[in-house]
C-alpha cells in the first residue's frame, strides 16, 4: 500500500482501514503497524478512527472534542493536542516532522493518509 493512500482492506471478512504502514481493524478495535499490534488507549483509538473517517478535512479542536469525547463536560482543547502528539509518536515515520497528523494553524488538525 502506498504511503499517500487511505485504503479499506478485506481482512478475513473484517473491516480494516489503513494508511502508510498502519492498519486499523474496526471489528477488533486493534491497531497494527508493520505487522505488530500497537497498544492504544480508548481515547487514542477513537481519535485515530475519527481521523480515518475524515481524511483531508480540517477539524477544529472543539469539533474533535465533541466527536471523540462527546460528553457534556469534556476536557480542554489541550487534551486533543496531547492525544495527537501520542498518535504522532506511535504512527508517524518521523514524529518530529509529521506527514499524516498535521497541525492547521488557528484551526486544529487535518489527517493526510
C-alpha positions in Angstrom: 0.0 0.0 0.0 1.4 3.4 -0.9 2.2 5.9 1.8 -0.2 8.6 0.5 -3.3 6.4 0.3 -6.1 5.5 2.6 -7.3 2.0 2.0 -10.2 -0.1 3.0 -9.0 -3.7 3.1 -10.7 -7.0 3.2 -9.1 -8.9 6.0 -10.8 -12.2 6.9 -14.2 -10.5 6.3 -13.4 -7.8 8.9 -13.5 -4.1 8.3 -9.9 -2.8 8.2 -8.6 0.7 7.1 -5.0 1.5 6.6 -2.5 4.2 5.7 1.2 4.1 5.3 2.3 1.0 7.3 -0.7 1.3 9.8 -3.8 -0.9 9.7 -6.9 -0.3 12.0 -9.2 -3.3 12.5 -12.6 -1.7 13.3 -14.2 -5.1 14.2 -11.5 -5.9 16.8 -10.6 -2.3 17.8 -7.0 -3.1 17.1 -4.2 -1.1 15.5 -1.2 -2.7 13.8 2.0 -1.1 12.4 4.4 -3.0 10.3 2.8 -6.3 11.3 2.9 -5.7 15.0 0.0 -4.7 17.3 0.3 -1.3 18.8 -1.3 -0.7 22.2 -3.5 2.4 22.2 -5.8 3.8 24.9 -9.5 4.0 24.2 -9.2 7.8 23.5 -6.3 7.3 21.2 -8.2 4.7 19.3 -11.3 6.9 19.0 -9.3 9.8 17.8 -7.4 7.7 15.2 -10.8 6.4 13.9 -12.2 9.9 13.7 -9.2 11.0 11.7 -9.5 7.9 9.4 -13.2 8.7 8.8 -12.4 12.4 7.9 -9.3 12.3 5.7 -8.2 15.7 4.3 -10.8 17.6 6.4 -9.7 20.4 8.6 -11.0 19.6 12.1 -11.2 22.2 14.9 -10.1 21.1 18.4 -13.7 21.7 19.6 -15.1 19.5 16.8 -12.7 16.8 17.7 -13.6 17.0 21.4 -17.3 16.8 20.5 -16.8 13.8 18.3 -14.3 11.8 20.3 -15.0 12.7 23.9 -18.7 13.7 23.4 -19.6 14.3 27.0 -21.3 17.3 28.5 -18.2 18.2 30.4 -15.2 17.3 28.3 -11.6 18.1 28.8 -9.8 21.2 27.4 -8.6 21.5 23.9 -5.1 20.8 25.2 -6.3 17.2 25.6 -6.6 17.0 21.8 -3.1 18.3 21.4 -1.7 15.7 23.8 -3.5 12.9 22.1 -2.4 14.0 18.6 1.2 14.0 20.0 0.7 10.4 21.1 -0.6 9.4 17.7 2.4 11.1 16.0 4.8 9.2 18.3 3.1 5.9 17.6 2.3 6.2 13.9 4.4 8.8 12.1 7.6 7.7 10.4 9.3 10.7 11.9 7.2 12.1 14.7 9.1 15.4 14.8 8.1 16.0 11.1 4.6 14.7 10.8 3.2 13.7 7.4 -0.2 12.3 8.5 -1.4 14.2 11.6 -0.9 17.8 10.7 -1.5 21.0 12.7 -3.6 23.6 10.9 -2.7 27.0 12.3 -5.6 28.6 14.2 -7.9 25.7 13.2 -6.9 22.4 14.7 -5.7 19.3 12.7 -6.0 17.6 9.4 -5.3 13.9 8.7 -3.4 13.2 5.4 -3.2 9.5 4.7 
